[in-house]
Amino acid sequence: MDKPIYKLCLIRGYTEAYYQLSEAEKQALWNELLKALTPMGIKKIGPYYDCRWSNDKYETWFIMKYPNIEAAIADTHAGQRIQLFRYMVSETILGIEQDGEDMAKSITE
């Protein structure tokens, strides 16, 4: 059975190219991404979090949940296909859920 993969998405901001898009083009970009991710079982879990007030590096962050590693890889490919990285500056961290017993083992080893 596949283990879910979680991705912390740290959004630094948007590029000048993004701000040059019309509102309709921006909406089309996000709609295209959503259309690609939904059939793969990819979900955003929880809200977006505003963090600009607490640091000078990130604007917002959120968490994505993938049913498996293949879906996480497909998400990156979808972003590349629609040129998302041309419009957004971000950092991401992938991880898997760790239960208390696994956490205790990793601390004592």
NORKA-V927809 format. One record per backbone hydrogen bond with DSSP energy under -1.0 kcal/mol. CO is the residue of the C=O (numbers start at 0). NH is the residue of the N-H. If there is no record, write none. Layout:
BEGIN
co:CO nh:NH
co:CO nh:NH
END
This chain:
BEGIN
co:4 nh:65
co:5 nh:94
co:6 nh:63
co:7 nh:92
co:8 nh:61
co:9 nh:90
co:10 nh:58
co:10 nh:59
co:12 nh:88
co:14 nh:18
co:15 nh:19
co:17 nh:20
co:21 nh:25
co:22 nh:26
co:23 nh:27
co:24 nh:28
co:25 nh:29
co:26 nh:30
co:27 nh:31
co:28 nh:32
co:29 nh:33
co:30 nh:34
co:31 nh:35
co:32 nh:36
co:33 nh:37
co:36 nh:39
co:36 nh:41
co:37 nh:40
co:42 nh:64
co:48 nh:60
co:50 nh:53
co:58 nh:50
co:58 nh:51
co:59 nh:10
co:60 nh:48
co:61 nh:8
co:62 nh:44
co:63 nh:6
co:64 nh:42
co:65 nh:4
co:67 nh:71
co:68 nh:72
co:69 nh:73
co:70 nh:74
co:71 nh:75
co:72 nh:76
co:73 nh:77
co:74 nh:78
co:75 nh:79
co:76 nh:80
co:77 nh:81
co:78 nh:83
co:79 nh:82
co:82 nh:85
co:83 nh:86
co:83 nh:87
co:86 nh:14
co:88 nh:11
co:88 nh:12
co:90 nh:9
co:92 nh:7
co:94 nh:5
co:98 nh:102
co:99 nh:103
co:100 nh:104
co:101 nh:105
co:102 nh:106
co:103 nh:107
co:104 nh:108
END
